Amino acid sequence: MPKEFKAGCQRPTIKKKETISEKKDFVKETKKEELQMIKVGKPAPNFNAPGFYDGKFMDFDLSEYKGKWVLLCFYPGDFTFV
């Protein structure tokens, strides 16, 4: 379920995936995620987004709606230059 939060003039928190790194004596290796282009007919990549639902501001996670139809509408804030 979406989590409620208090809206205000603040930046949303970003959840970063942890990368796996292995320490060796003198070599440090880290795995990097490769980003791929979104394909028509394929599952969308998971993401979190703030939204307004039932009179409250909520944090939504796309993975909670897996297997369901989702319509995402984006509206830039009033009086912005977007």
Protein Blocks (a to p, Z undefined) as FASTA:
>chain_A
ZZdddddddddddddddddddddfklccddddddddddehiacddddddddeehiacddd
fklmgoiacdddddddehiaZZ
